[in-house]
Amino acid sequence: MRRTPHRLLRRPLAAAVAAAGLLGLLTVVPQARPAPASEPVASSAAAESSATVFYSTKTRDWSAYYLHYSPDGGSWTAVPGTRMQAACADWVKLTVPLGDAGGLKATFTDGSGTWDNNASKNYDLGTGRITVKDGVVAHSDPCAGTNPEEPDPTGPDTASVYYATSTVGWSTVNLHYRPHGGAWTTVPGVGMEAACTGWVRRTVDLGSATGLQVTFNNGSGVWDNNNGSDYTLPAGLTTVKDRKVTATAKDPCAAEEPDTEAPSAPTAVKAAADGVSVLVSWEPSTDNRGVTKYQVTRTGGTKGTFVTDVGSTVFADTGLEAKTAYRYTVRAVDAAGNLSGGSAAATATTGEKPTAPATGTPLGTDPRKDPIYFVLTARFNDGDPTNNRGGSQHDKSGNATNNDPMFRGDFKGLVQKLDYIKGLGFSAIWVTPVVLNRSDYDYHGYHGYDFYKVDPRLESAGASYQDLINAAHAKGMKIYQDVVHNHSSRWGAKGLFTPKAYGVRDSQWSWYYDERNDGFAYDGLTVEPKSGKSYYNGDLWSTAEPTGNTCVGWGTPTGHTSPEGYRIYNCQWPSPTSGMFPKALYHNCWIGNWEGEDSRSCWLHDDLADFNTENAQVQNYLIGAYNKYIDMGVDGFRLDTAVHIPRTTWNRRFLPAIQERVTQRFGAEAAKNFFVFGEVAAFVNDKWNRGSVNHSAQFFTWKERGEYSADDEKAALEMYDYEQQKGTASQPVSDNAFLKGNAYHAPDRSRFSGMNIIDMRMHMNFGDADNAFHNGKDSDDSVNDPTYNVVYVDSHDYGPNKSSERYTGGTDAWAENMSLMWTFRGIPTLYYGSEIEFQKGKKIDCGPTCPLATTGRAYFGDHLSGEVTASDFGKVSSATGKVADTLAAPLAKHLQRLNEIRRAVPALQMGQYSTEGISGSMAYKRRYTDAASGTDSFALVTVSGNATYTGIPNGTYKDAVTGDTQQVTGGSLAVPAPGKGNLRVYVLDLGGKNAAPGKIGAAGPYLK
């Protein structure tokens, strides 16, 4: 929801602003405090009896402009209002007499039915000179050359004031001031001019005064008045940034002194070979102004010296010669091009070249075109029973009784049913983490142990992970891989750190701790011969205290016993507070406050050992691991537990590393469309998660706007405090999802972090589609670009409103939710089985305390038996057996047609939206325009209920659901209610390639 600018009070005093928001310095409505003795009370001036309203025409294409207005307490002008006159380039204006009124309410129109009414709230304007541009109200004269209120002197008795805009986000800044002993300027003061990026300035004449008092405002009622104390500035050049005044400062826009200091040389360079690839990592260098990149030099082999630049502290060198020694040195580079000395060399010798290159190529198209089907791979479809594994909890869980091992589905089963997913209409598949897991119950993939190895319990001969990626791509389908940066299993991460537990193999504990076998390596699949277990743990316990042990009270008995009554010893299992994990690599605490800073730096659960992601060694380990999967050609990453890692770490390390690797391997266009979406779990119905910006999903879509320590751990704390103090009202906003009238505009993604998000607020409110819709659009101005939001009803974790059960709202409600998701902004996503309301009302997860067959993670393959062939997305040419019945289910048929319609109308995939001029509960208009391809798609949508659209373009509209054709001549269209779960999609016929498609697909159980 856009914030409505508040009109200034008629006679505000200089410091008439109470402290609130943005470190206590920004307010919206000024509140008067006693005036300084030297400040006269303002009298009613001529400027206060009129308002000159300037309206920006730059983003409009109207033939005429009218101001329809009402003075405060007065009547509205007759429609369309009074015609505005040309003022200067890109502006029209009109002066309105107000009499005793303190302002006016206004809307703007072209006189032919197109309106700008501030998203149905009207504009609330004050007096004097007022500008309205793209929904933003400010106070200035955009056509004036020199402001007569402010001389621009060059004499010695002046004050040059520079104000930092980078942390307030204002497009307009006014300086409200009085020289010592003088009078205050008229509110809002004098406009400041752009000086350079992030700074505005104004020079004022002090006369005989030696300084001045000042406040700043954005012309729309938001003030920075130094927390109610005003700023006191001396003569000369002064800067004001984040409430800090620097007197006799250097000009922040002046050219800097040349940087001649080189960075320090990188240290701790390591090189590790994996086949014909080498992973090189190092500790970051330091520099007086910051390192911008690293230069890696490789020697060895027959191709001579190779030099490349990277932006992170890890480099994966691929495609090397087999059985060849390579030598690597690294140098740091700063922004001025200063080059550090070379690092100490690291060497590695490659092994055998793989028989087939483990690479693929991402499809690289706009991710908004691709609806997502989300599967728990191990629970979807079993293509190879030989890789099924039950684990240590097989009997206890009750899975053994059902002959239902936790690892049951696999990549082979998924490949076999790609046509089923395509036949439903989905063109992207989100798979749970594929890395080798290790815990007592790890089928879901979130207990990563070897991040560089695909879990063999998912692979089969001819059906490796690479084979799945290649098979999906061959059908035009994307693979989004779930990845975990926040934690490993409690047994650590192989190749980084694995703890040693104290395990007494006596009559009590021999069942749990296996006899050590130094010739065996755990892989989750292979059975260790001595124990007969695939979940062997003989490599993870030690009856003797390991060298370098840091665990407190190693091996001493505690007062606790296991459920079986066995004595428990200190350090018997890994835990964060035992000292078993090194603090450099893992955080050593439990979360105490889920909306506090410790939620980002402590353990979530005893099976999830929390990485110290601010450590360069951890960063290198994870970046190197996920580079491997990028090289395999995956199309994107779903970032698990994203809220539990500081935004600074994402923005500095992991997100740039992803972009860099994709660009390096597949080019800039592929990198732009490599889809990264984060799970920022905010389980509340509010726009901001309990008032905490740091724990709100939209927060992670933005770049940093402050400057923090070069040390990642310190920077994380600095950012947390900085943004927390700024508060929710001072966060950045975006109009990237919104139409301007009926016009699509190029989105501004310059402040985009690289992370899109799962729409947690809609997810929480999907108990009712109408509620989800209104909650979703209320948050959209605080997301960088909500058209990329991943939208779902329920998942492998929760149902709506943090329900622990799979959605059970009924088939009609499901259909209505789907109709909304497939036509509103964002990327519709379905959790496997919801197309038949699979396991509705069942508890989603109960761990090993109940059989998986009774949960929302039950095995789905029984519903997929038989053969299926898809002829296109949403179209099945043949199906036999149980899968044919599954595809005939009402919601499955509904999905097929929704996907057909969405695929045929670009506005539904990538369009911006608006509810301006529209009545109806779930009704909106969407448009997508792309000059390069000549695409222009405009659609009117209503879900379940009736709607009336006003101010829309005239022309022929065709409904994609019924084929009904309507001629709009007066800018208005009324649409009757189609019924619950049904919808209408009236597409404007623009001719040629943009002709309206008419009816798409055949009538079904809901779309008819």
C-alpha positions, -999 to 999 in steps of 0.1 A, spaced: 0 0 0 13 34 -9 16 58 20 -6 89 17 15 121 20 3 143 49 -4 180 43 18 203 64 1 223 92 -8 259 81 18 276 104 44 251 115 73 263 135 109 256 127 115 226 150 78 215 150 86 179 146 84 152 172 110 124 172 100 91 156 115 66 132 149 66 114 171 68 145 144 90 160 148 116 134 120 113 108 84 121 114 53 123 93 31 148 110 48 179 125 38 187 161 43 222 174 67 230 203 73 264 219 89 287 193 123 303 199 120 338 212 137 352 180 111 335 157 81 356 149 47 339 146 40 336 109 11 356 96 -14 346 69 4 354 37 -7 356 2 10 324 -7 -12 306 19 -44 317 1 -36 298 -31 -18 267 -44 0 264 -76 -1 228 -86 24 214 -110 18 180 -126 44 159 -144 34 148 -179 66 128 -186 51 94 -179 17 103 -193 5 103 -229 -27 124 -224 -39 150 -249 -52 172 -221 -47 175 -183 -74 186 -159 -72 193 -121 -104 181 -103 -102 195 -68 -119 205 -36 -105 231 -12 -104 218 24 -140 221 37 -153 231 2 -170 214 -27 -154 195 -56 -152 211 -90 -175 197 -117 -160 167 -136 -135 168 -152 -123 198 -134 -102 228 -146 -79 224 -175 -42 228 -166 -18 249 -187 17 242 -201 43 253 -176 76 241 -190 90 209 -205 72 179 -190 51 200 -166 16 216 -166 3 238 -139 -28 255 -124 -31 281 -96 -61 275 -74 -75 302 -51 -81 287 -16 -95 316 4 -93 305 41 -87 269 33 -54 253 44 -51 231 13 -70 210 -12 -78 175 -22 -71 168 -59 -72 142 -87 -60 145 -123 -76 133 -155 -73 135 -193 -109 144 -195 -117 112 -213 -121 87 -185 -84 82 -175 -77 92 -139 -48 96 -115 -65 96 -81 -36 84 -59 -47 48 -60 -83 58 -50 -71 79 -20 -70 113 -38 -40 136 -33 -40 157 -1 -21 190 -10 -12 220 9 -5 256 -2 22 274 -22 40 256 -50 33 219 -51 45 192 -75 29 158 -82 51 134 -101 45 97 -104 25 97 -72 50 117 -52 41 150 -37 68 177 -31 70 214 -27 90 233 -53 87 251 -86 101 227 -113 101 255 -139 120 281 -118 156 288 -127 166 305 -94 146 304 -62 142 341 -52 139 330 -15 175 319 -16 204 339 -28 234 320 -40 262 342 -27 299 338 -32 310 361 -4 328 349 28 297 350 51 280 319 37 272 284 48 273 256 23 252 227 36 255 192 22 229 166 31 232 128 26 202 114 9 214 78 5 199 67 39 166 86 38 154 78 3 139 112 -4 136 124 -40 131 160 -29 149 177 0 142 211 14 164 231 38 144 250 64 167 274 83 173 306 101 206 324 105 215 330 142 194 360 154 173 359 122 139 345 111 130 311 98 123 305 62 87 298 52 79 261 55 90 239 38 121 260 33 143 262 1 149 234 -22 183 217 -22 199 207 -55 216 175 -65 254 177 -58 266 141 -66 254 106 -60 239 104 -25 242 142 -17 223 174 -21 235 209 -13 225 245 -7 245 276 0 229 303 20 238 339 28 244 345 66 248 382 65 265 391 98 255 358 115 282 333 123 260 302 118 225 290 115 199 265 127 184 241 102 160 212 97 154 191 65 122 177 50 110 160 19 82 186 12 55 160 21 55 162 58 85 139 67 112 158 86 147 153 99 150 178 128 179 162 147 155 143 170 136 175 179 166 196 186 173 212 152 208 212 138 232 240 146 257 246 118 287 271 115 297 291 85 317 274 58 311 239 44 292 214 66 280 179 59 250 162 76 248 125 73 227 102 96 224 130 121 262 135 123 273 170 116 309 175 103 320 211 103 347 226 81 343 193 61 357 184 28 334 187 -2 319 152 -4 315 156 -41 350 168 -48 374 145 -65 392 123 -40 429 123 -34 444 96 -57 445 62 -41 481 50 -43 480 24 -15 479 -12 -26 459 -39 -8 476 -65 14 486 -97 -3 460 -126 1 469 -152 27 461 -189 34 458 -198 -3 446 -234 -7 441 -255 -38 422 -288 -39 417 -310 -69 385 -328 -78 389 -348 -110 400 -322 -136 388 -293 -115 406 -273 -88 390 -253 -61 412 -224 -50 403 -204 -18 420 -177 3 416 -153 32 404 -118 21 429 -89 18 426 -55 35 428 -21 18 424 15 29 394 19 6 384 -16 -1 393 -45 -23 371 -48 -55 384 -80 -70 412 -107 -70 435 -117 -98 442 -154 -99 472 -166 -119 475 -203 -129 506 -219 -143 511 -255 -154 498 -278 -181 503 -273 -218 483 -242 -223 506 -217 -205 499 -191 -180 462 -182 -173 450 -150 -155 414 -143 -144 396 -119 -121 370 -130 -95 349 -110 -71 349 -135 -42 376 -153 -22 370 -186 -41 378 -197 -76 367 -230 -92 390 -238 -121 374 -264 -144 382 -283 -176 419 -288 -168 442 -315 -181 442 -348 -163 470 -359 -139 486 -325 -142 502 -303 -115 490 -267 -114 503 -237 -94 481 -208 -82 489 -173 -69 464 -146 -60 467 -108 -59 442 -83 -46 430 -53 -66 413 -21 -54 391 4 -72 420 25 -82 437 -5 -98 464 -9 -72 476 -44 -72 489 -62 -41 519 -84 -40 514 -120 -49 503 -145 -24 523 -176 -15 517 -203 -41 493 -232 -37 495 -263 -58 472 -291 -67 474 -321 -91 444 -331 -110 431 -367 -113 414 -386 -141 391 -369 -165 355 -380 -161 341 -402 -188 314 -377 -194 315 -340 -184 292 -332 -155 278 -301 -171 246 -288 -185 232 -255 -196 204 -236 -179 174 -227 -200 180 -190 -192 145 -176 -198 125 -152 -176 115 -172 -145 81 -155 -142 70 -176 -172 74 -208 -153 49 -221 -127 67 -243 -101 59 -278 -90 76 -285 -56 86 -321 -48 103 -338 -19 123 -360 -42 126 -389 -17 88 -390 -13 76 -384 -49 81 -415 -70 102 -446 -67 120 -454 -99 147 -476 -83 140 -497 -52 176 -506 -48 185 -472 -34 157 -471 -8 170 -467 27 151 -466 61 178 -454 84 181 -458 122 145 -447 127 129 -472 103 113 -493 129 107 -467 156 88 -444 131 65 -471 120 77 -469 84 89 -505 85 54 -517 92 42 -499 61 72 -510 40 77 -473 34 114 -464 39 121 -427 43 143 -426 12 120 -440 -13 115 -416 -42 146 -408 -64 157 -390 -95 148 -420 -117 113 -418 -104 112 -381 -111 125 -385 -146 98 -411 -153 71 -387 -143 84 -355 -159 55 -358 -185 30 -359 -156 43 -326 -143 45 -311 -178 10 -324 -185 -3 -304 -155 13 -274 -171 43 -268 -149 76 -258 -165 98 -256 -134 105 -282 -107 118 -272 -72 136 -302 -57 146 -306 -21 184 -304 -13 204 -330 -32 237 -330 -12 247 -360 9 228 -359 42 236 -374 76 213 -377 106 189 -402 120 161 -390 98 175 -371 68 153 -380 37 142 -344 33 178 -332 25 182 -304 51 209 -322 71 238 -316 47 270 -335 54 290 -336 22 280 -305 2 302 -315 -27 285 -349 -32 251 -358 -45 233 -381 -21 235 -416 -37 202 -426 -22 187 -404 -49 207 -415 -78 207 -447 -100 226 -459 -130 214 -437 -159 195 -415 -135 221 -393 -119 213 -357 -108 229 -346 -141 206 -369 -160 176 -354 -143 187 -319 -152 193 -329 -188 161 -348 -191 141 -318 -177 158 -294 -200 151 -316 -230 114 -311 -222 117 -274 -217 115 -277 -179 137 -260 -153 152 -274 -122 154 -252 -91 177 -267 -64 170 -262 -27 203 -251 -11 213 -246 25 239 -220 35 228 -217 72 237 -250 86 251 -285 82 240 -317 100 250 -320 136 278 -343 124 293 -313 107 303 -308 71 328 -331 54 357 -312 41 352 -283 65 348 -298 100 334 -330 115 332 -334 153 342 -364 173 317 -376 199 324 -397 230 308 -430 225 313 -460 249 308 -492 229 297 -512 259 266 -533 264 245 -502 265 258 -482 235 272 -507 210 238 -507 193 243 -470 185 280 -465 180 294 -488 154 328 -504 154 353 -482 136 362 -493 100 390 -471 86 385 -485 51 349 -474 49 335 -440 41 298 -431 48 277 -423 18 242 -431 31 237 -459 6 265 -484 9 262 -510 37 292 -511 60 301 -548 64 308 -550 101 277 -533 113 254 -542 84 243 -506 83 242 -479 56 238 -453 84 272 -464 99 287 -439 124 320 -456 134 339 -427 120 322 -401 143 329 -415 178 360 -419 198 365 -436 232 398 -417 235 398 -379 237 408 -366 203 438 -344 199 428 -307 201 395 -315 218 376 -284 230 345 -302 243 340 -294 280 339 -324 304 348 -349 278 335 -384 286 323 -378 322 290 -392 331 260 -368 334 229 -372 356 209 -379 325 199 -412 308 185 -420 274 149 -431 269 162 -467 272 177 -458 306 213 -458 294 238 -434 311 246 -403 290 281 -389 290 293 -353 283 301 -348 246 283 -379 236 264 -360 208 274 -328 190 257 -297 204 264 -260 202 272 -252 238 295 -282 245 325 -265 229 327 -294 204 324 -271 174 351 -245 166 338 -210 170 355 -199 139 334 -222 117 302 -227 137 281 -206 160 281 -219 196 246 -209 210 209 -217 209 184 -193 196 166 -175 224 147 -148 205 133 -157 171 129 -120 162 162 -111 178 198 -109 165 206 -143 179 182 -159 154 208 -152 128 238 -165 147 226 -195 167 214 -231 162 178 -237 151 177 -273 162 200 -299 175 202 -316 141 212 -283 124 247 -272 132 248 -235 125 276 -223 102 295 -191 110 287 -178 76 307 -146 83 339 -167 82 358 -167 49 366 -204 52 329 -213 56 320 -190 27 346 -205 4 334 -240 13 298 -232 4 305 -211 -26 327 -238 -40 301 -265 -34 272 -246 -50 294 -236 -80 295 -274 -88 257 -274 -92 257 -242 -112 281 -259 -135 257 -288 -139 232 -264 -154 205 -259 -127 182 -230 -134 181 -215 -99 184 -219 -62 158 -218 -34 177 -205 -4 167 -224 27 165 -205 61 176 -173 44 164 -151 74 190 -168 96 219 -154 77 226 -116 78 216 -97 47 251 -82 46 265 -117 41 241 -126 14 247 -93 -4 285 -93 0 294 -129 -5 269 -155 -16 246 -136 -40 275 -120 -59 293 -154 -61 262 -170 -77 259 -142 -103 296 -143 -110 297 -181 -115 266 -182 -138 280 -153 -158 314 -169 -161 299 -202 -172 269 -192 -193 269 -155 -199 252 -124 -186 217 -132 -199 217 -165 -182 228 -149 -150 200 -123 -152 175 -151 -153 191 -175 -129 163 -175 -103 172 -172 -67 144 -171 -41 148 -171 -3 128 -186 25 125 -157 49 101 -173 74 79 -146 88 49 -163 102 27 -132 109 -1 -115 91 16 -81 92 35 -62 66 65 -62 88 74 -92 111 64 -79 145 80 -46 136 114 -61 129 127 -51 94 156 -76 98 132 -105 100 108 -95 72 108 -112 38 109 -81 17 140 -68 35 162 -93 18 153 -81 -17 173 -48 -13 209 -39 -15 226 -24 15 222 13 19 248 19 47 285 15 49 297 -11 74 329 -27 87 350 -47 63 348 -75 89 317 -95 80 308 -104 116 310 -67 127 292 -56 96 263 -80 103 257 -64 138 261 -29 124 236 -35 97 211 -51 121 213 -22 145 212 4 118 181 -10 101 164 -18 133 168 18 145 156 31 111 124 12 116 97 1 92 87 36 80 121 44 66 126 13 45 130 17 7 99 15 -15 94 4 -51 67 8 -78 81 -20 -98 49 -41 -95 25 -13 -102 11 2 -135 11 39 -139 -25 44 -149 -29 18 -176 8 20 -187 36 -5 -180 69 12 -171 104 -2 -170 111 -15 -135 141 0 -116 161 -30 -103 192 -10 -96 187 -15 -58 179 -52 -61 200 -75 -39 198 -106 -62 174 -124 -39 137 -128 -46 114 -142 -19 87 -166 -11 56 -146 -4 52 -155 32 24 -130 38 2 -144 11 11 -179 23 0 -171 58 -33 -157 46 -43 -183 21 -70 -197 43 -91 -173 23 -81 -162 -12 -95 -127 -8 -76 -122 24 -44 -134 7 -49 -110 -22 -54 -79 0 -25 -88 23 -2 -95 -6 -7 -62 -24 -4 -43 9 32 -55 11 41 -50 -26 55 -14 -23 82 -26 1 95 -55 -21 120 -46 -48 99 -64 -75 70 -85 -63 63 -99 -98 91 -124 -89 75 -135 -56 71 -172 -53 35 -178 -42 21 -209 -26 -7 -221 -3 11 -247 17 44 -265 17 65 -292 33 66 -271 65 33 -252 70 -2 -246 58 -18 -211 59 -17 -192 92 12 -214 104 -10 -244 104 9 -277 109 -15 -295 86 -18 -297 48 -45 -273 35 -80 -286 40 -102 -257 30 -122 -276 5 -120 -281 -33 -138 -249 -41 -115 -229 -19 -85 -246 -35 -97 -237 -70 -102 -201 -59 -67 -200 -45 -53 -214 -77 -73 -190 -99 -58 -161 -79 -22 -174 -79 -22 -181 -116 -34 -146 -126 -21 -122 -99 15 -110 -98 41 -135 -88 51 -171 -97 25 -197 -88 39 -228 -69 22 -260 -60 34 -285 -33 33 -321 -48 -1 -338 -45 -22 -307 -39 -37 -313 -74 -57 -340 -57 -58 -325 -22 -33 -352 -12 -32 -358 26 -54 -328 33 -57 -321 70 -28 -345 78 0 -333 100 28 -322 77 57 -334 97 60 -353 130 96 -366 126 101 -403 134 73 -403 160 47 -414 134 48 -432 101 54 -409 70 24 -425 54 1 -407 79 17 -372 72 18 -345 46 51 -360 34 36 -393 24 47 -412 -6 29 -400 -38 40 -426 -64 10 -448 -59 -11 -421 -75 13 -420 -105 14 -456 -115 8 -462 -152 20 -443 -183 16 -407 -192 28 -387 -222 25 -349 -224 21 -333 -259 27 -298 -245 24 -279 -212 -10 -285 -198 -18 -311 -224 -17 -349 -221 -18 -370 -252 -22 -403 -234 -24 -417 -198 -31 -451 -185 -35 -466 -150 -38 -447 -118 -20 -416 -132 -49 -412 -156 -73 -410 -126 -50 -385 -109 -50 -363 -140 -88 -364 -142 -92 -350 -107 -111 -316 -106 -81 -296 -94 -57 -313 -118 -80 -303 -147 -83 -268 -133 -45 -265 -131 -41 -276 -167 -64 -249 -180 -50 -222 -157 -15 -230 -170 -27 -228 -206 -43 -194 -201 -13 -180 -181 11 -192 -208 -9 -175 -236 -12 -141 -219 22 -124 -212 5 -98 -189 -4 -127 -165 32 -139 -164 53 -107 -162 29 -78 -160 26 -50 -135 -9 -45 -120 -32 -19 -106 -66 -18 -88 -71 19 -97 -106 26 -110 -117 -10 -103 -145 -22 -80 -146 -58 -70 -129 -78 -43 -103 -97 -62 -102 -77 -94 -72 -61 -111 -57 -51 -144 -23 -62 -156 0 -51 -185 33 -62 -198 51 -43 -226 85 -51 -242 97 -30 -270 124 -54 -280 100 -82 -288 71 -60 -298 50 -75 -270 21 -55 -255 -4 -75 -234 -32 -59 -213 -57 -80 -193 -86 -74 -169 -90 -101 -143 -117 -108 -117 -117 -139 -95 -150 -154 -82 -168 -120 -78 -181 -93 -102 -160 -63 -111 -164 -29 -128 -134 -14 -146 -132 24 -153 -106 45 -170 -95 16 -192 -84 18 -229 -112 16 -254 -112 -13 -278 -122 -49 -282 -117 -73 -252 -120 -111 -253 -124 -133 -223 -98 -162 -223 -122 -183 -202 -155 -181 -221 -145 -163 -254 -170 -135 -247 -162 -104 -266 -169 -69 -253 -165 -35 -270 -154 -7 -247 -161 28 -260 -164 49 -228 -135 35 -208 -156 13 -187 -165 -25 -185 -187 -43 -161 -182 -80 -156 -207 -102 -137 -195 -126 -110 -182 -159 -126 -186 -179 -94 -163 -193 -67 -131 -206 -82 -140 -193 -116 -125 -162 -132 -127 -139 -162 -96 -127 -181 -106 -100 -206 -76 -94 -229 -74 -62 -250 -71 -70 -287 -42 -50 -299 -39 -68 -333 -10 -86 -349 11 -106 -325 -7 -88 -297 -42 -100 -308 -64 -113 -280 -64 -151 -280 -101 -155 -273 -112 -187 -255 -82 -208 -244 -88 -245 -237 -120 -263 -229 -145 -256 -201 -136 -275 -170 -150 -280 -135 -143 -244 -125 -132 -224 -155 -164 -223 -176 
